[in-house]
């Protein structure tokens, strides 16, 4: 099972399905189009601001896989006769956004420096190859960054969408035209994650990919349209929560991220990511929780020098 973000930018223009919901008590609310415009401006600006920031990620993954006998007998998901194998891993990483030279988009990069408490030995060589190899093409650099961020994932579901800024990409000016948006009614999150305080008057905005090409692809270049929700402050466009959902014939994926204002940086940053994946063919599941601390700015350009932990 494999699915990944492709970073393709060409697509036909898709009109946004813009709807309005009257406010209680007759108060005039802004149209959804206005809120989305503000949200896109906010996300584009946030991408630029986060490009100069590095944060430490503590990422715990748990994978449950059925026995080989269950797989061979084609058991239904969740129904297993034999023992279930469980694996766990804790990754410590520096996480940052990078924009490779020649690319219009930003990509999340997970620089893993410890796995279950043991230091990663080839870290300097990997960073040199990813960021200082001038002979590599833009596509090869992007492919290397995305693949390296996922190299320590566990479970039988190959994935590279498990970065805390992935869902924000769909609101950006480069990708927004691929999606339809509508005002949502359900404010409950799908995974156990702290919800923002009610005082912000957040809107829940549903999104769904409708373009002819897809950001996320499966095996054999299978198109995997994505959908989800944002919790947006309508007055500012700030995104407090994001959900990314994939429903395919053989897999289910859900990634929820919470963002908060950083006192030291003056803008929002990811603070928590929760995820769940289900392989409907094998019956296996993967769950993960990541938290972000030690958020600080760095001044070294990643195109000229490899990122260095402080």
C-alpha positions in Angstrom: 0.0 0.0 0.0 1.6 3.3 -1.0 0.3 6.8 -1.5 2.2 10.1 -1.8 2.1 13.7 -2.6 3.2 14.4 -6.1 3.6 18.2 -6.1 2.1 18.5 -9.6 1.0 22.1 -10.3 -0.8 21.8 -13.7 -4.6 21.5 -13.5 -7.8 22.9 -15.1 -9.4 25.8 -13.3 -12.2 24.6 -11.1 -14.8 27.1 -9.8 -15.3 27.2 -6.1 -18.7 26.2 -4.8 -19.3 29.2 -2.5 -22.2 29.2 -0.1 -23.3 31.5 2.7 -24.9 30.7 6.0 -26.9 33.5 7.7 -25.7 34.3 11.2 -27.9 33.8 14.2 -29.9 36.9 15.2 -29.7 38.4 11.7 -26.1 39.7 12.0 -24.5 40.0 8.6 -21.6 37.6 8.1 -18.9 37.8 5.4 -19.5 35.6 2.4 -17.5 32.4 2.2 -15.5 33.8 -0.8 -14.2 36.6 1.4 -13.2 34.2 4.2 -11.4 31.9 1.8 -9.5 34.8 0.2 -8.3 35.8 3.6 -7.4 32.2 4.5 -5.4 31.8 1.3 -3.5 35.1 2.0 -2.9 33.9 5.5 -1.6 30.5 4.4 0.7 31.9 1.7 2.1 34.3 4.3 2.4 31.6 6.9 4.4 29.4 4.5 6.9 32.2 4.0 7.1 32.8 7.8 7.6 29.1 8.6 10.3 28.8 5.9 12.6 30.5 8.4 11.6 28.4 11.4 12.7 25.0 12.7 10.9 23.1 15.4 11.7 19.9 17.3 9.2 17.1 16.6 8.6 14.1 18.9 6.7 11.6 16.8 5.3 8.3 18.2 3.9 5.7 15.7 2.1 2.5 16.6 1.5 -0.2 13.9 -0.8 -3.2 14.3 -0.5 -6.0 11.7 -2.4 -9.3 11.6 -0.7 -12.6 11.3 0.3 -13.9 7.9 -2.4 -16.6 8.1 -5.1 -14.0 8.4 -3.7 -12.1 5.4 -3.6 -15.3 3.2 -7.2 -16.2 4.2 -8.5 -12.7 3.3 -10.0 -12.0 6.7 -12.2 -8.9 7.0 -10.6 -5.8 8.6 -10.6 -6.1 12.4 -11.3 -9.9 12.3 -8.2 -11.9 13.0 -7.7 -15.5 14.1 -4.0 -15.4 14.8 -1.9 -13.0 16.9 -1.6 -9.4 16.0 1.9 -8.0 15.8 2.4 -4.5 17.3 5.3 -2.3 16.6 6.2 1.1 18.0 8.7 3.8 17.2 9.6 7.2 18.6 11.3 9.6 16.3 13.0 12.8 17.3 13.4 15.2 14.4 13.9 18.8 13.3 10.9 19.8 11.2 11.0 22.7 8.8 9.5 23.9 5.6 11.8 24.2 2.6 11.3 25.7 -0.9 13.8 24.1 -3.2 15.4 26.4 -5.7 13.3 26.4 -8.9 10.1 25.2 -7.1 7.0 27.3 -6.5 5.8 25.2 -3.6 7.0 24.6 0.0 7.6 21.0 1.3 7.7 19.8 4.8 11.0 18.2 5.7 11.5 15.9 8.7 15.2 15.6 9.6 15.2 12.6 11.9 18.2 12.7 14.3 17.2 9.9 16.7 15.1 6.7 16.4 14.0 5.1 19.7 16.7 7.0 21.5 19.6 6.1 19.1 21.3 8.7 17.0 21.0 8.5 13.2 24.5 7.8 11.9 24.2 9.0 8.3 22.5 12.3 9.0 25.2 14.6 7.7 25.7 12.6 4.5 21.9 12.7 3.8 21.6 16.4 4.4 24.6 17.1 2.1 23.1 15.0 -0.7 19.6 16.6 -0.3 20.6 20.2 -0.1 24.1 20.7 -1.4 24.1 18.5 -4.5 23.9 21.2 -7.2 23.8 18.6 -10.0 20.4 17.3 -8.9 17.3 18.5 -10.7 14.4 20.3 -8.9 12.2 17.2 -9.2 14.9 15.0 -7.9 15.5 17.3 -4.9 11.8 17.4 -4.1 11.5 13.6 -4.4 14.5 13.2 -2.1 13.1 15.6 0.5 9.7 13.9 0.5 11.1 10.4 0.6 13.7 11.2 3.4 10.9 12.6 5.6 9.1 9.2 5.5 12.1 6.8 5.7 11.4 5.8 9.3 7.7 5.2 9.1 6.5 1.8 10.3 3.6 -0.4 9.2 2.7 -1.8 5.8 1.1 1.5 4.6 3.8 3.5 2.7 3.1 7.2 3.1 4.7 10.6 3.0 1.7 12.8 3.7 2.3 12.7 7.5 3.7 16.2 7.8 1.9 18.9 9.9 1.7 21.5 7.1 0.4 19.2 4.4 -3.3 20.2 4.6 -2.5 23.9 4.5 -1.1 23.3 1.0 -4.7 22.9 -0.3 -5.6 26.5 0.8 -2.6 28.0 -0.8 -2.9 30.1 -4.0 -0.9 27.4 -5.9 -3.4 24.6 -5.1 -6.7 26.2 -4.1 -8.2 26.1 -7.6 -8.2 22.2 -7.4 -10.8 22.2 -4.6 -14.4 23.1 -3.8 -15.2 24.6 -0.4 -18.4 24.9 1.5 -19.4 26.0 5.0 -19.6 23.0 7.3 -21.9 22.3 10.3 -20.1 19.6 12.3 -17.5 21.2 14.6 -16.4 18.0 16.3 -12.9 16.7 15.4 -12.6 13.1 14.2 -9.5 12.3 16.4 -8.9 13.1 20.0 -7.2 16.4 19.8 -7.8 19.6 21.8 -10.3 21.9 20.1 -9.8 25.7 20.0 -11.6 28.0 22.5 -15.1 29.0 21.4 -14.4 32.7 21.7 -12.7 32.9 18.3 -16.0 32.3 16.4 -14.4 29.8 14.1 -16.0 28.6 10.9 -15.7 25.0 9.9 -15.0 24.9 6.2 -15.2 21.6 4.3 -13.0 21.1 1.2 -12.9 18.4 -1.5 -10.5 17.9 -4.4 -12.3 18.1 -7.7 -9.5 18.8 -10.3 -8.5 16.3 -13.0 -5.1 15.6 -11.4 -4.6 14.7 -7.8 -2.1 16.0 -5.3 -1.9 12.5 -3.7 -1.2 9.4 -5.7 -1.3 5.7 -4.9 0.4 2.7 -6.5 0.6 2.7 -10.3 -0.2 6.5 -10.2 -3.7 5.9 -8.8 -5.6 9.1 -8.3 -6.6 9.6 -4.6 -8.7 12.7 -4.2 -8.5 14.3 -0.8 -11.1 16.0 1.3 -11.2 17.4 4.8 -12.0 20.4 7.0 -10.5 23.6 8.3 -11.4 25.5 11.4 -10.9 29.2 10.3 -11.2 32.5 12.1 -13.3 34.4 9.5 -12.1 37.9 10.5 -8.4 37.0 9.9 -8.3 33.8 7.9 -6.2 32.1 10.5 -6.4 28.3 10.5 -6.7 26.8 14.0 -7.3 23.1 13.0 -7.0 21.1 9.8 -8.2 17.6 8.9 -7.1 15.6 5.9 -9.1 12.6 4.8 -8.5 9.9 2.2 -11.2 7.3 1.4 -10.1 4.8 -1.2 -11.0 1.2 -2.1 -8.2 -0.3 0.0 -7.3 2.4 2.5 -8.5 5.0 4.9 -6.4 7.9 6.2 -7.0 10.7 8.6 -4.5 13.4 9.7 -5.6 16.2 12.1 -3.3 19.1 13.1 -3.7 21.8 15.7 -2.0 25.2 15.3 -1.4 27.9 18.0 0.2 31.3 18.2 3.9 31.3 19.2 4.8 33.9 21.7 8.4 34.0 20.4 7.7 34.1 16.7 4.5 36.2 16.6 2.6 33.8 14.2 0.9 30.4 14.3 2.9 27.1 14.2 1.9 23.5 14.4 1.7 22.2 18.0 0.2 18.7 17.6 -0.6 16.2 14.9 -2.7 13.0 15.2 -3.2 10.5 12.5 -4.8 7.1 11.7 -4.4 4.9 8.7 -6.2 1.6 7.9 -5.2 -0.9 5.2 -8.5 -2.4 4.3 -6.9 -5.3 2.5 -4.5 -6.5 5.2 -6.5 -5.3 8.2 -3.5 -3.4 9.6 -3.6 0.0 11.2 -1.1 2.7 11.9 -1.6 5.5 14.5 0.6 8.4 15.3 1.0 11.4 17.6 3.5 14.2 17.1 4.2 17.3 19.2 6.3 20.3 18.4 8.5 22.2 20.8 11.8 24.2 20.8 10.5 26.4 18.0 13.1 28.8 16.8 14.3 30.7 13.8 17.3 29.8 11.8 19.4 32.0 9.5 21.2 29.4 7.3 19.8 29.1 3.8 19.1 25.4 3.1 20.1 25.8 -0.5 23.6 26.8 0.6 24.2 24.8 3.8 22.6 21.8 5.5 20.3 22.6 8.5 22.1 22.3 11.8 20.5 21.5 15.1 20.9 24.2 17.7 
